[in-house]
Amino acid sequence: MDGPSDPLSPEITPEETFLNRRFFLKAGIWAGSTLATAGLYQTFKPAPAVKNTGREIGTVAEPPLPGAIAVGETPNRFEDIAGYNNFYEFSTNKSAVASRAQSLQTTPWTLQVGGLVEHPLSLSLEDILGFEAVQRIYRFRCVEGWSMVIPWVGFPLAKLLSLAVPTDQATHVAFESYYDRQQMPHSLFAGIAFPYLEGLRLDEALHPLTLMATGLYGKTLPNQNGAPVRLVVPWKYGFKSIKSVVKITLTDHQPTTTWNRANAREYGFYSNVNPTVNHPRWSQAYERRIGETDLRPTLMFNGYADQVAHLYTGMNLRQNF
């Protein structure tokens, strides 16, 4: 799966071990005290088995970034990651996404990088997969209260942006996902506008933890996980990690994002994992790792505070949630 010199291999449970497990749990956090919250998690039925049929990606060893590896935590099984997904273009039912997303055509693919850059880019799928791949194990937390530990394969977004060369006026990065109603007929019932939009400040985008993921477990991304390329920002809630990206635009202002536009009261632009700031309808103080039965405390910045807290020095993280 990964090269013989890759130091991260011992951290990853073999795919076949993951595929033999049969159930996982859904976090259902509701409003109220943390004790009440703990009592209101509910189990849900197992997702259908999903095979990892992607083609192998050549990974290379990378000196681990401080905090990049979820040390001491076992990565989730592949079936968890590929069988329980938020991807509203295909379904609002997380267990239905995997089957419906098979209609997504990922070849050919074009990723445009433009806006306030000196060298606009138009990248093919071959160009995207041609970036030197690294493997990183990141915590991944959903705003709904469930979490995973995922062995992503990809390349730092900073490498891509360095080729485009942002101008001095650029302060933010806007992202747009692929959208085709014919391939995504169930998107009409999602309750949000498409294409899906996301955004980061430029310094967040250039942070070495910010990844453009092209695979899982050493293989190319399954469609339901955002094939062929998606954003991963491990200290933010999962909805910031936009899937199936086709456009990246450098701007001089804070861009529109899908969930902030749909409900600004509940979904702020920054969306940093912060256990002290509750979602208006539930607590964020605890989470349930998929495949576990016990709650665990949510970590500030999802456990990456040592690496990213300096980005928000002097900011009110309750107002800028």
N, C-alpha and C positions, 0 to 999 in steps of 0.2 A: 504493500500500500504506500509506504513512504520509504525513502532511501535508507540504506544501511547506516549512514552517518547521522540520520535525523535524531536529535536528542529527545524529541518529544514522544517517540513511539511508546515508551513504557507508560506514559500518562494515559494512553488511549485503550479502552477495553476493546478486544477484537470484535469486529462487526458480527461474526457468526454467533458470539455470545449474546450480543444485544438482540439479535433476531429470534432467539429462542424464548425470550420473555414474553408474557402474554397480557400484561395489564399496566395501566398507569392511571394517575389520579388528576382530576381537574381542580384547580383552586377556584373557590367561589366565595371570595371575601365580600362581606356586606358591611354596611355602616354600623357603628357602635363601638364599644370598648374592644380592646385587643382580646380579652377573654371571650367576649361574645363572638368576635370575629373567628377565633380559633374553633368555636363550636359549630360554625355554619359552613365550613368547607364540606363539599359533597364529592362523592366518587362519581365517575362516569364510565360508560362502557368502553371496552378496549377499541382502539382504532384497528382497521383491517391491516393485515401484514403488508408491508411495502418493501419490495426488493430494491437494493442499491444497484441499479443497472447502468449508472453513468460510466463514462470511460475514464481510465486512470489519468490523473494529473501528476506530472513530475514535480515532486516537492523537494525543497532543498533545506538544509539545516540553517537555522537562524539563531544567533545568540538571543536567548529569551529576554524580552523587554521586562523591566521591573513591573511585576504585577500582571503581566500579560497572561500567565498561566494560572488557571484556577487550581492552585496548589492544594493537594490533599483531597480533592473532590473528584469523584469518578464521573467521567463524561456519560451523558445519557446514551441509551441504546439508539441505534440508527432508526429503528421503527418509531420511537418517540418523536424524533426530530422530523422525520419525513411523513408521519401519519397524523400529526396534530398541528394544524397550521392556521394562522390568520392570513387570508389572502382574499379580500372581499370581492375582487374581480371575478372569482369563481364561486364563492359561497361564503355565507356568514356562519355556516356550520363547520367548525374546525376539522371534524373527522371526514367531511365530504370533499374537502379541497383536493386531496391527493388524487382522487379518481377524476374529478372534473378538470383539473389542471393539465391533464394529458393532452387536451386540445391545443395547448399553447405551442405555437411554432417558433422555435428559437433559432432556426437557420433559414435564410441568412439573418444577421443581426447587425445593427449599426448603433454605435454609441457616439453621440455628438457632444463635444466639449467646446463651449463658446462663451459669449458675453465679454466681460472685461478681461480678456487675455490677449497676449501678443501673438500666440500661435494657435488658432482654432484647430480642433482635431476632429476627424471622422474615422472612428475605429471599427474595424470589422470584428467578427467573433474570433477570427484567427489572431488578430492584433491583441484582443483582450486576453485570450488564453496564452499569448506569447510573453506576457509579463512574468518575471521570475516569481515563482509561487513560494509562499511560506505557509507553514501550518501553525495555527495558534489555537489554544483552548481557551475560550472565553465564557464567562457567565453571561446568561441572556435572561432578562427578566421582563415579563409582560405586565402591563399596567393592571391587568385583571387579577394578578396575584400569583400566577404560576411562573416557574423558572426552570431553566435547563442549563447544562454545561455542554458546550458544543465545540467539537474540533473542526474549525473552519479552515479552508484553504483559500488563499487569495493573495492580494498585494496591497500595500499601503496606498490609500487614496493620494497621499502626498506625492508619490512617484508619478501618478498620472497628471496631477496638477502642475508638477514641475516641468513637464513637457509642454504644457499649454502656456506657462509663464503668466500668472495673474498680474494685472497692472497694479499700480499704486492705488488706484481708486477702488479696487475690489475689497469688499469687507465681508461678503457672505457668499454662500454656494447654494444654489437651488437645484433640486433633483426632480426629474419627471419619469414616471414609469411608462412602460408600454401599455397601450390600450387598444383593443379591437373588439367591438361589441359582438361581432360574429363569432369570434373565438371565446367570448366571455358573456354569453347571453344572460347568465344569472346575475351579472353586475347590475341589471336594471332593478333588482330587489334589494340592493345593498344599503340604500339610504344615504350614500355619500356620493359626491361628484367625482368623476374620473376625467382625465387620467389622475392617478395618485400623485400628490406633490409633497415634497419634504424640503427641509433646508437646515443648514448649519452656519454658524459663524465661520469665517475663514480659518481662524486659529484652531477651532474644533476640527475642521476638515483636515488640517495639516498635522494634527496630532498623530504621533506614530502608532497609537492604538486603533485609529480609524482605518477600517479595512474595506476594500472592495472584494467581496467574497465570490469565488467562482466554483467552489466545491465544498464537499463534506467528506470526512473519512478518506481523503486522498482521491476522491472521484468527483467528476463534474456535478454541479448542483442538480437535484431533481427539480422538475418544473414547479412543484408546489412550494419549494423553498426559495424561489425567486430566480430561476434560471433565466439567462446564462450568467448574469452578474447582478449583485445586489450590494447595498451598503450595510455595514455592520459597525455600530457605535456602542461598545459594550457598557458604557456608564450611563446610557440613556435607555428609557423604556423601549420595548421592541418595535413599537409602531414607527419609531424614527428611522429604523433600518429598512428603507424602501427597497422593494423587490423589482426585478426585471427592469433595470434602469436603461433608458434610451437617451436621456438628455441631462447634461450637467452644465449649469450656467453660472458664471461668476457675475455678481451684481454689487451695487454700492448701497443696498438697502436690505432690510430683513424680508425674505421672500414669504409668500403665502404658502401655508402648509395645509394638507387636507383636513386633519382632525382639528386644528386650531380654527380653520374656517367653518367647520361643521358645528363646533361647540367650544368656543374660546373659554368659557367658564371652566370646563373640565380638562381641556388639553392645551397647555401653554406651548409656546414656541420651543422653549429649552428642553422640557420633558426629561430633566435629569432624575435619576432614581434617588428619591429622598424620603426616607421612612418617616420624617417628621411632618411632611405635608401630605395630608390625606386627599385622595380623590373625593369629590363632593358626595359620592355615593358609597364609598367604602374606605377602610383603613389601608394604608400602604406599609404599616409597621412590620407585618409578617408576610411570608411567602411560603408556598409549598413547591418543593422541587418535584418535578414529574418523576414518578416511580417511587417516591417516598410517602410515608404516612404521617410524619410529624411536621409541624410548622417550624420554620427557622426565622430568626430576626432578619429583616431586610437590611442590607448594608448600605451606608451612604455612598452615593455614586456607584452602587452595585458592587462595592468592594474595590473600586479603582480610585479612591480619594487621594491616595499618595501620588498618583500619576496625573490627576486632572483638576484637583481642587484649586490649584493656582490660576486656572483659567477664569475663575469666578470670584477672585478676590475683590472685596468691596461691594459685591452685588447682594441684593436682598433676594434670597433664594425662595422666599414665600411669594413675593410679588412676581419674580421671574422664574415661574415654575415650568 
